[in-house]
Amino acid sequence: MPIFKFLASRTWIWSWVAAAAAFMMIMALTQGRGAGELAYAALSFGAFAAIVGLGQMLVITLGPGNVDLSIPATMTLAGTLALKTMGTEAGTAPLGLLVALGVGLGTGSANFALIYLLRLPPIIATLAASLVYQSIAIWSNRGLRIKPPTELADFATGRTVGIPNVALVGLGLAILVWIVLERSVFGRWLLASGQNLRAARLAGIPVELVRATTYISAAVFASLAGYLLASFSGGAALNMGQEYLLTSIAVVVIGGTSIAGGMSNVPGVWGASLFMFLVVSMLNSYGLGAGVRMMVTGLIIIGIVIAASTRRIRA
């Protein structure tokens, strides 16, 4: 029985169990062929979902109603402007990274300004802002698929000690976020704000600073993901961030972060990211289209939200 109590108290484990189960099902379908390739692909593509999921997790931790719907547009804008600045020229990767991070800083600040100054609900503010960001990306792109510099493309698609470089970046960010949440004053402020914003304000916590930092962090993570994704896929496309709107929310919910706020789950985001990729791979094996994949993802999220709500009521 102690093992069951341990598992019940570690909600992040279930996303990893689900990912392992999906992996085994795919192996059963393919009769065990291509296990190494599938694991490598899961780490590569799961890294992008994990990076944007970490940022979305911080926003959702702020409490009900907090979600960033501008993540896809921020990814697209960052990837487009970064690659356009680099212009495929060697040695410009650091400059492109600075541009991408600058985009994240700007979009995150704009998102919070709409929320704080105009008192708009976060969902409305980030959705409206995303239309502006996407329009800027369209204007700057002008229908061209901009290529990354060769050394940046080699890094994004390469590996170190057998592990994809993008996965190492995602793992490093996950460790950083975990340290901030578990070992820093800001982490305690964020969790307290998510549990009860009014009580946190009365306790002297600078809640608006916490909210601003959180939305900016989510945008910076999205910008970094856009920069890496554009380099990984060989160019910046106007729809490159589209699938990450639902995915960024799904990996947070499936990973065990409370949608009520006040609790984050960093390991769960990574497990859920791998699970989401493996589910898509499994559905592709059956020849099912994007519509079915989105429906299945939505049903998974609804099921987990219902299960979490039932657990809170019983508690």
Residue pairs with C-beta under 8 A, 6 or more apart in sequence:
7 13
7 14
11 256
11 265
11 268
12 255
12 256
12 265
12 266
12 267
12 268
12 271
13 271
14 256
14 268
14 271
15 254
15 255
15 256
15 268
15 271
15 272
15 275
16 267
16 271
16 274
18 254
18 271
18 272
18 275
19 42
19 271
19 272
19 274
19 275
19 278
22 275
22 278
22 279
22 281
22 282
23 38
23 39
23 42
23 278
25 282
26 38
26 278
26 281
26 282
26 285
27 35
27 38
29 282
29 285
30 285
38 278
38 281
40 159
40 164
41 277
41 281
42 274
42 277
42 278
42 281
43 163
43 164
43 167
43 274
44 164
44 166
44 167
44 232
45 277
46 167
46 170
46 270
46 273
46 274
46 276
46 277
47 164
47 166
47 167
47 169
47 170
47 228
47 273
48 166
48 170
48 225
48 228
48 229
48 232
48 244
49 244
49 247
49 248
49 251
49 272
49 273
49 276
49 277
50 170
50 173
50 174
50 251
50 269
50 270
50 273
51 169
51 170
51 173
51 221
51 222
51 224
51 225
51 228
52 71
52 75
52 221
52 222
52 225
52 244
52 247
52 248
53 247
53 248
53 251
53 252
53 255
53 269
53 272
53 273
54 173
54 174
54 177
54 221
54 266
54 269
55 68
55 71
55 217
55 218
55 219
55 220
55 221
55 222
55 248
56 67
56 68
56 71
56 218
56 248
56 249
56 251
56 252
57 177
57 252
57 255
57 257
57 264
57 265
57 266
57 269
58 177
58 190
58 214
58 217
58 218
58 264
59 66
59 67
59 68
59 122
59 214
59 215
59 218
60 66
60 67
60 249
60 252
60 257
60 259
60 261
61 190
61 191
61 194
61 214
61 257
61 258
61 261
61 262
61 263
61 264
62 190
62 193
62 194
62 197
62 210
62 211
62 214
62 261
63 193
63 194
63 195
63 197
63 260
63 261
63 262
64 259
64 260
64 261
65 121
65 122
65 123
66 122
66 261
67 122
67 123
67 126
67 249
68 111
68 122
68 126
68 215
68 218
68 219
68 222
68 248
69 123
69 126
69 127
69 130
69 245
70 107
70 111
70 126
70 127
70 129
70 130
70 133
70 219
70 222
71 218
71 219
71 222
71 241
71 244
71 245
71 248
72 130
72 134
72 241
72 242
72 243
72 244
72 245
73 107
73 129
73 130
73 131
73 132
73 133
73 134
73 137
73 241
74 103
74 104
74 107
74 130
74 133
74 219
74 222
74 223
74 226
74 241
75 222
75 223
75 225
75 226
75 229
75 240
75 241
75 244
76 133
76 134
76 137
76 226
76 236
76 237
76 238
76 239
76 240
76 241
77 103
77 107
77 133
77 134
77 136
77 137
77 140
77 223
77 226
78 99
78 100
78 103
78 104
78 222
78 223
78 224
78 226
78 227
79 100
79 226
79 227
79 229
79 230
79 236
79 240
79 241
80 137
80 140
80 141
80 146
80 230
80 236
80 238
81 99
81 100
81 103
81 137
81 140
82 96
82 97
82 99
82 100
82 103
82 226
82 227
82 230
82 236
83 96
83 146
83 147
83 148
83 230
83 231
83 235
83 236
84 140
84 141
84 146
84 236
85 92
85 95
85 96
85 99
86 92
86 93
86 95
86 96
86 148
86 149
86 152
87 146
88 146
88 147
88 148
88 149
88 150
89 149
90 149
90 150
90 151
91 149
91 151
92 149
93 149
93 151
93 152
93 155
96 148
96 149
96 152
96 227
97 224
97 227
100 223
100 224
100 226
100 227
101 220
101 223
101 224
103 219
103 223
104 216
104 219
104 220
104 221
104 222
104 223
104 224
105 216
105 219
105 220
107 129
107 133
107 219
107 222
107 223
108 215
108 216
108 217
108 218
108 219
108 220
109 212
109 216
110 129
111 122
111 125
111 126
111 129
111 215
111 219
112 211
112 212
112 215
112 216
114 120
114 125
114 126
114 128
114 129
115 121
115 122
115 125
115 211
115 215
116 208
116 211
116 212
118 125
120 128
134 238
137 238
138 238
141 236
141 238
145 234
145 235
145 236
145 237
146 230
146 235
146 236
147 153
147 234
147 235
148 156
148 230
148 231
148 234
148 235
152 231
153 231
153 232
153 234
155 165
155 231
156 165
156 166
156 228
156 231
156 232
157 165
157 232
158 164
158 165
159 165
160 168
166 228
166 232
169 224
169 228
170 270
171 270
173 221
173 224
174 266
174 267
174 269
174 270
177 264
177 266
178 266
178 267
180 186
180 187
181 187
181 190
181 191
181 264
181 266
186 210
186 213
189 200
189 205
189 206
189 207
189 210
190 210
190 214
190 264
191 262
191 263
191 264
192 199
192 200
192 203
192 205
192 262
193 200
193 205
193 207
193 210
193 211
194 261
194 262
194 263
195 261
195 262
196 262
197 207
200 207
201 207
222 241
222 244
222 248
225 244
226 236
226 240
226 241
229 240
229 241
230 236
230 237
230 240
233 240
246 294
246 297
246 298
247 276
247 297
249 301
250 272
250 276
250 297
250 300
250 301
251 269
251 272
251 273
251 276
252 269
252 272
253 259
253 272
253 301
253 304
253 305
254 268
254 272
254 275
254 276
254 300
254 301
254 304
255 265
255 267
255 268
255 269
255 270
255 271
255 272
255 273
256 265
256 268
257 263
257 264
257 265
257 268
257 269
258 308
259 305
259 308
260 312
276 297
279 293
279 296
279 297
279 300
280 293
283 292
283 293
283 296
